[in-house]
Amino acid sequence: MREMFKLDRKAGIAFVEYYAAQHYRTYLTAEEKLQFDGEKGSYQLNLRLSPAKLGDKRSFIRDKVLYTTMLKGMNLPTTETQAVAHSERGFGGINTLRAPSDVSWFLKSEAIYPVFAKTLEGSKSVGSALLTGIDAAKGLIEMGNGKSFDIDAFAH
C-alpha cells in the first residue's frame, strides 16, 4: 500500500494503474517504477508542456506525426514513425500508406516489429494496438495481448 501511495503522489499512478502496469513486480526498482506516468501524471505533464495560452496551437500538438517531427527537429527523444496510413494527406519522407492493401503489404514486408499502431489523432490510447509480429504462413498479425487477427482484416 505504501508503494501505491508513493507512486500516486510522485508519478500520478492511480491504484488501478498500479495493477494494470504490474508495478507490483518485485524485480522493478523504485526508479524504474517512477519512469511510468499514470493518467493523472500524464495530464499534469501535458498541462505543463502545453499551457492554455497555446490553445490555438492544440490542433498541431494533437497531430502525432507533426508533433513527433517537431520533437525530432529539436533533438528531443521521441518515437520512430515507420509509416502513416492516410488516404489523402502527405507526410514528407515518411512512408505513407494510402489504402488497406498498402497497410497489409507494409505489415507483411517492411514493418520492424514490435510496432505500436495508433490513430493519427485522439488521446487515451483509443484505437492503439501493440503488434508483436506476423505469422506469414497463416496470414495473421500477432497482437501484444496474445491474440492474432487476419492481416488484411486488420488493415481495414
Backbone as CSV, one residue per row, in Angstrom:
resi,resn,N_x,N_y,N_z,CA_x,CA_y,CA_z,C_x,C_y,C_z
1,MET,0.821,-1.189,0.000,0.000,0.000,0.000,0.867,1.256,0.000
2,ARG,1.927,1.234,0.797,2.800,2.398,0.892,3.363,2.750,-0.488
3,GLU,3.782,1.721,-1.233,4.333,1.952,-2.563,3.271,2.536,-3.501
4,MET,2.047,2.071,-3.399,0.967,2.574,-4.242,0.728,4.060,-3.979
5,PHE,0.722,4.468,-2.708,0.535,5.877,-2.381,1.712,6.720,-2.882
6,LYS,2.911,6.190,-2.758,4.100,6.917,-3.211,4.059,7.138,-4.722
7,LEU,3.721,6.094,-5.479,3.653,6.225,-6.933,2.513,7.146,-7.353
8,ASP,1.418,7.129,-6.611,0.310,8.041,-6.912,0.752,9.485,-6.693
9,ARG,1.449,9.734,-5.596,1.880,11.088,-5.262,2.974,11.591,-6.209
10,LYS,3.949,10.755,-6.535,5.108,11.198,-7.314,4.916,11.108,-8.824
11,ALA,4.154,10.125,-9.294,4.013,9.922,-10.740,2.565,9.985,-11.215
12,GLY,1.636,10.200,-10.295,0.226,10.265,-10.692,-0.316,8.928,-11.137
13,ILE,0.218,7.837,-10.588,-0.216,6.488,-10.957,-1.328,6.058,-9.995
14,ALA,-2.544,5.947,-10.507,-3.692,5.548,-9.692,-3.553,4.076,-9.295
15,PHE,-4.276,3.694,-8.270,-4.196,2.313,-7.788,-4.504,1.303,-8.884
16,VAL,-5.543,1.585,-9.682,-5.903,0.656,-10.755,-4.767,0.561,-11.780
17,GLU,-4.066,1.675,-12.038,-2.932,1.669,-12.968,-1.747,0.900,-12.385
18,TYR,-1.604,0.938,-11.075,-0.542,0.188,-10.392,-0.644,-1.295,-10.754
19,TYR,-1.868,-1.813,-10.729,-2.068,-3.218,-11.074,-2.049,-3.450,-12.575
20,ALA,-2.633,-2.547,-13.337,-2.665,-2.710,-14.796,-1.255,-2.730,-15.390
21,ALA,-0.364,-1.893,-14.862,1.016,-1.830,-15.359,1.935,-2.805,-14.626
22,GLN,1.387,-3.562,-13.708,2.113,-4.586,-12.950,3.305,-4.005,-12.183
23,HIS,3.084,-2.851,-11.552,4.137,-2.216,-10.765,4.510,-3.030,-9.527
24,TYR,3.700,-3.985,-9.161,3.973,-4.821,-8.003,5.121,-5.799,-8.236
25,ARG,5.575,-5.922,-9.491,6.661,-6.866,-9.793,7.897,-6.501,-8.975
26,THR,8.400,-7.448,-8.226,9.491,-7.181,-7.282,10.828,-6.918,-7.963
27,TYR,11.013,-7.346,-9.201,12.297,-7.107,-9.869,12.430,-5.687,-10.411
28,LEU,11.340,-4.898,-10.406,11.421,-3.496,-10.822,11.925,-2.656,-9.652
29,THR,12.902,-1.814,-9.917,13.390,-0.917,-8.874,12.409,0.242,-8.718
30,ALA,12.536,0.958,-7.608,11.675,2.128,-7.386,11.891,3.151,-8.498
31,GLU,13.126,3.306,-8.935,13.447,4.253,-10.012,12.761,3.846,-11.319
32,GLU,12.764,2.538,-11.627,12.101,2.064,-12.844,10.592,2.298,-12.777
33,LYS,10.007,2.077,-11.622,8.564,2.280,-11.469,8.186,3.751,-11.639
34,LEU,9.062,4.652,-11.229,8.780,6.084,-11.344,8.949,6.603,-12.764
35,GLN,9.442,5.771,-13.679,9.555,6.182,-15.074,8.196,6.173,-15.772
36,PHE,7.221,5.509,-15.185,5.869,5.458,-15.738,5.104,6.706,-15.312
37,ASP,4.208,7.153,-16.148,3.283,8.223,-15.792,1.885,7.659,-15.856
38,GLY,1.136,7.835,-14.809,-0.264,7.442,-14.825,-1.085,8.504,-15.547
39,GLU,-2.384,8.296,-15.615,-3.247,9.248,-16.306,-3.176,10.627,-15.652
40,LYS,-3.195,10.674,-14.315,-3.102,11.975,-13.632,-1.749,12.625,-13.886
41,GLY,-0.670,11.835,-13.817,0.664,12.374,-14.066,0.820,12.850,-15.495
42,SER,0.259,12.098,-16.427,0.309,12.482,-17.838,-0.453,13.782,-18.066
43,TYR,-1.598,13.911,-17.412,-2.396,15.130,-17.540,-1.611,16.342,-17.022
44,GLN,-0.982,16.185,-15.858,-0.189,17.291,-15.293,0.976,17.644,-16.204
45,LEU,1.624,16.629,-16.765,2.726,16.875,-17.697,2.229,17.603,-18.940
46,ASN,1.093,17.184,-19.463,0.518,17.853,-20.634,0.174,19.312,-20.340
47,LEU,-0.350,19.582,-19.159,-0.659,20.967,-18.799,0.617,21.805,-18.743
48,ARG,1.677,21.227,-18.202,2.944,21.948,-18.092,3.573,22.188,-19.456
49,LEU,3.488,21.199,-20.340,4.105,21.318,-21.657,3.235,22.062,-22.657
50,SER,1.935,22.083,-22.419,1.005,22.724,-23.355,0.072,23.656,-22.591
51,PRO,0.591,24.782,-22.100,-0.252,25.679,-21.313,-1.435,26.203,-22.119
52,ALA,-2.456,26.649,-21.401,-3.702,27.102,-22.026,-3.470,28.201,-23.052
53,LYS,-2.472,29.057,-22.836,-2.239,30.148,-23.787,-1.793,29.643,-25.159
54,LEU,-1.458,28.354,-25.231,-1.133,27.764,-26.523,-2.371,27.141,-27.163
55,GLY,-3.546,27.488,-26.674,-4.801,26.888,-27.130,-4.969,26.863,-28.626
56,ASP,-4.538,27.922,-29.299,-4.692,27.951,-30.749,-3.730,26.997,-31.444
57,LYS,-2.782,26.447,-30.716,-1.805,25.505,-31.280,-2.158,24.050,-30.967
58,ARG,-3.221,23.825,-30.215,-3.533,22.462,-29.766,-3.781,21.490,-30.916
59,SER,-4.336,21.961,-32.021,-4.568,21.042,-33.143,-3.232,20.524,-33.664
60,PHE,-2.215,21.356,-33.653,-0.877,20.925,-34.054,-0.321,19.901,-33.066
61,ILE,-0.498,20.166,-31.789,0.022,19.275,-30.756,-0.693,17.934,-30.799
62,ARG,-1.990,17.918,-31.121,-2.749,16.657,-31.195,-2.348,15.813,-32.403
63,ASP,-1.770,16.440,-33.419,-1.348,15.705,-34.615,-0.038,14.996,-34.303
64,LYS,-0.114,13.685,-34.106,1.040,12.924,-33.641,2.228,12.982,-34.599
65,VAL,1.984,12.969,-35.894,3.083,12.983,-36.861,3.793,14.335,-36.839
66,LEU,3.031,15.418,-36.885,3.643,16.742,-36.834,4.385,16.968,-35.520
67,TYR,3.773,16.538,-34.437,4.370,16.771,-33.120,5.683,15.999,-32.955
68,THR,5.697,14.726,-33.348,6.944,13.966,-33.218,8.012,14.492,-34.171
69,THR,7.611,14.991,-35.342,8.568,15.599,-36.261,9.189,16.847,-35.629
70,MET,8.371,17.641,-34.956,8.881,18.822,-34.271,9.846,18.428,-33.156
71,LEU,9.489,17.416,-32.374,10.370,16.968,-31.292,11.715,16.506,-31.844
72,LYS,11.691,15.750,-32.943,12.941,15.311,-33.577,13.766,16.505,-34.027
73,GLY,13.096,17.503,-34.599,13.788,18.698,-35.060,14.462,19.453,-33.935
74,MET,13.968,19.265,-32.713,14.547,19.912,-31.538,15.534,18.983,-30.823
75,ASN,15.862,17.843,-31.473,16.770,16.839,-30.902,16.281,16.293,-29.564
76,LEU,14.972,16.173,-29.415,14.390,15.579,-28.222,14.028,14.128,-28.520
77,PRO,14.142,13.251,-27.533,13.809,11.846,-27.782,12.318,11.672,-28.055
78,THR,12.015,10.853,-29.019,10.623,10.572,-29.364,10.547,9.221,-30.066
79,THR,9.359,8.825,-30.431,9.165,7.550,-31.108,9.643,7.630,-32.555
80,GLU,9.852,6.468,-33.142,10.231,6.379,-34.558,8.980,6.016,-35.348
81,THR,8.618,6.840,-36.305,7.440,6.571,-37.133,7.886,5.795,-38.366
82,GLN,7.428,4.548,-38.488,7.789,3.718,-39.633,6.916,4.030,-40.844
83,ALA,5.654,4.334,-40.610,4.716,4.601,-41.710,3.468,5.249,-41.134
84,VAL,2.720,5.905,-42.012,1.450,6.511,-41.626,0.406,6.083,-42.653
85,ALA,-0.761,5.663,-42.176,-1.855,5.296,-43.075,-2.821,6.476,-43.167
86,HIS,-2.943,7.025,-44.362,-3.877,8.133,-44.606,-4.179,8.183,-46.093
87,SER,-5.437,8.296,-46.446,-5.817,8.216,-47.855,-5.489,9.466,-48.655
88,GLU,-5.305,10.611,-48.015,-5.115,11.858,-48.767,-3.883,12.663,-48.380
89,ARG,-3.584,12.751,-47.131,-2.551,13.655,-46.643,-1.143,13.136,-46.923
90,GLY,-0.202,14.027,-47.140,1.190,13.675,-47.342,1.986,13.887,-46.071
91,PHE,3.086,13.150,-45.917,3.883,13.223,-44.694,5.376,13.336,-44.997
92,GLY,5.718,14.036,-46.062,7.130,14.232,-46.394,7.822,12.915,-46.657
93,GLY,8.932,12.683,-45.972,9.726,11.481,-46.186,9.214,10.240,-45.474
94,ILE,8.115,10.354,-44.752,7.566,9.198,-44.033,6.743,8.354,-44.997
95,ASN,6.947,7.059,-44.966,6.205,6.117,-45.805,4.701,6.293,-45.557
96,THR,3.945,6.673,-46.580,2.509,6.898,-46.457,1.745,5.766,-47.134
97,LEU,0.871,5.144,-46.373,0.080,4.014,-46.849,-1.316,4.526,-47.179
98,ARG,-1.689,4.486,-48.451,-2.928,5.111,-48.921,-4.168,4.222,-48.837
99,ALA,-3.991,2.931,-48.890,-5.130,2.007,-48.946,-4.887,0.828,-48.013
100,PRO,-5.940,0.109,-47.630,-5.753,-1.071,-46.788,-4.745,-2.065,-47.374
101,SER,-4.708,-2.195,-48.704,-3.738,-3.119,-49.319,-2.307,-2.644,-49.054
102,ASP,-2.083,-1.320,-48.983,-0.759,-0.786,-48.649,-0.381,-1.135,-47.212
103,VAL,-1.361,-1.051,-46.302,-1.113,-1.386,-44.898,-0.754,-2.861,-44.779
104,SER,-1.499,-3.737,-45.451,-1.204,-5.175,-45.427,0.199,-5.448,-45.950
105,TRP,0.524,-4.835,-47.082,1.852,-5.024,-47.679,2.945,-4.581,-46.701
106,PHE,2.765,-3.421,-46.081,3.753,-2.897,-45.136,3.948,-3.859,-43.965
107,LEU,2.841,-4.321,-43.376,2.929,-5.222,-42.224,3.602,-6.540,-42.580
108,LYS,3.412,-7.003,-43.822,3.999,-8.277,-44.254,5.449,-8.149,-44.684
109,SER,5.865,-6.979,-45.169,7.180,-6.924,-45.808,8.162,-5.909,-45.234
110,GLU,7.703,-4.821,-44.650,8.648,-3.785,-44.236,8.632,-3.441,-42.759
111,ALA,7.562,-3.744,-42.062,7.444,-3.347,-40.661,8.543,-3.993,-39.824
112,ILE,9.088,-3.207,-38.912,10.059,-3.701,-37.941,9.297,-3.858,-36.626
113,TYR,9.156,-5.106,-36.191,8.352,-5.408,-35.004,9.203,-5.365,-33.751
114,PRO,8.604,-5.014,-32.616,7.194,-4.706,-32.413,6.843,-3.333,-32.982
115,VAL,5.575,-3.188,-33.355,5.034,-1.936,-33.872,3.932,-1.487,-32.926
116,PHE,3.978,-0.225,-32.544,2.883,0.347,-31.775,2.044,1.150,-32.750
117,ALA,0.866,0.653,-33.059,-0.030,1.302,-34.018,-1.013,2.175,-33.256
118,LYS,-1.229,3.388,-33.763,-2.181,4.278,-33.118,-2.817,5.188,-34.143
119,THR,-3.940,5.752,-33.762,-4.643,6.658,-34.652,-3.850,7.946,-34.801
120,LEU,-4.086,8.637,-35.898,-3.366,9.882,-36.169,-3.688,10.955,-35.138
121,GLU,-4.943,11.036,-34.726,-5.354,11.995,-33.707,-6.077,11.240,-32.608
122,GLY,-6.292,11.906,-31.499,-7.014,11.300,-30.396,-6.136,11.194,-29.166
123,SER,-6.713,10.628,-28.114,-5.975,10.517,-26.867,-6.408,9.289,-26.096
124,LYS,-5.740,9.076,-24.992,-6.020,7.966,-24.067,-5.890,6.607,-24.746
125,SER,-5.051,6.507,-25.758,-4.736,5.249,-26.439,-5.930,4.592,-27.121
126,VAL,-6.991,5.342,-27.354,-8.146,4.785,-28.059,-7.717,4.448,-29.482
127,GLY,-7.923,3.216,-29.883,-7.557,2.771,-31.221,-6.128,2.298,-31.362
128,SER,-5.390,2.241,-30.279,-3.994,1.808,-30.381,-3.890,0.291,-30.242
129,ALA,-2.786,-0.248,-30.778,-2.561,-1.693,-30.715,-1.070,-1.977,-30.738
130,LEU,-0.642,-2.941,-29.942,0.734,-3.410,-29.971,0.786,-4.618,-30.894
131,LEU,1.527,-4.490,-31.985,1.699,-5.579,-32.944,3.066,-6.195,-32.693
132,THR,3.091,-7.450,-32.292,4.355,-8.072,-31.904,5.024,-8.846,-33.033
133,GLY,4.292,-9.173,-34.077,4.883,-9.902,-35.190,3.814,-10.433,-36.118
134,ILE,4.267,-11.216,-37.100,3.313,-11.819,-38.037,3.593,-13.306,-38.156
135,ASP,2.561,-14.024,-38.502,2.679,-15.421,-38.892,2.349,-15.419,-40.378
136,ALA,3.390,-15.260,-41.196,3.199,-15.098,-42.644,2.503,-16.303,-43.262
137,ALA,2.824,-17.498,-42.785,2.234,-18.706,-43.357,0.713,-18.722,-43.177
138,LYS,0.238,-18.212,-42.055,-1.200,-18.188,-41.781,-1.842,-16.849,-42.135
139,GLY,-1.023,-15.843,-42.478,-1.566,-14.523,-42.804,-2.130,-13.799,-41.600
140,LEU,-1.499,-14.001,-40.432,-2.015,-13.417,-39.193,-1.058,-12.373,-38.627
141,ILE,-1.623,-11.334,-38.049,-0.859,-10.341,-37.299,-1.001,-10.716,-35.826
142,GLU,0.119,-10.747,-35.102,0.109,-11.140,-33.693,0.097,-9.893,-32.822
143,MET,-0.818,-9.872,-31.866,-1.027,-8.712,-31.005,-0.325,-8.907,-29.663
144,GLY,-0.102,-7.795,-28.981,0.551,-7.824,-27.686,-0.243,-8.545,-26.613
145,ASN,-1.553,-8.676,-26.798,-2.379,-9.376,-25.808,-2.451,-10.881,-26.067
146,GLY,-1.658,-11.365,-27.047,-1.631,-12.793,-27.342,-2.613,-13.228,-28.413
147,LYS,-3.487,-12.350,-28.849,-4.450,-12.698,-29.892,-3.841,-12.466,-31.262
148,SER,-4.409,-13.121,-32.263,-3.976,-12.960,-33.646,-5.184,-12.644,-34.514
149,PHE,-4.945,-11.839,-35.547,-6.017,-11.456,-36.474,-5.527,-11.567,-37.897
150,ASP,-6.442,-11.769,-38.801,-6.130,-11.774,-40.220,-5.526,-10.406,-40.588
151,ILE,-4.364,-10.424,-41.235,-3.668,-9.172,-41.567,-4.539,-8.267,-42.432
152,ASP,-5.165,-8.817,-43.458,-5.970,-7.981,-44.351,-7.181,-7.390,-43.636
153,ALA,-7.782,-8.151,-42.724,-8.918,-7.639,-41.954,-8.438,-6.521,-41.020
154,PHE,-7.286,-6.708,-40.390,-6.737,-5.673,-39.513,-6.457,-4.392,-40.281
155,ALA,-5.979,-4.520,-41.518,-5.609,-3.355,-42.327,-6.811,-2.489,-42.683
156,HIS,-8.000,-3.049,-42.642,-9.208,-2.276,-42.956,-9.589,-1.488,-41.738
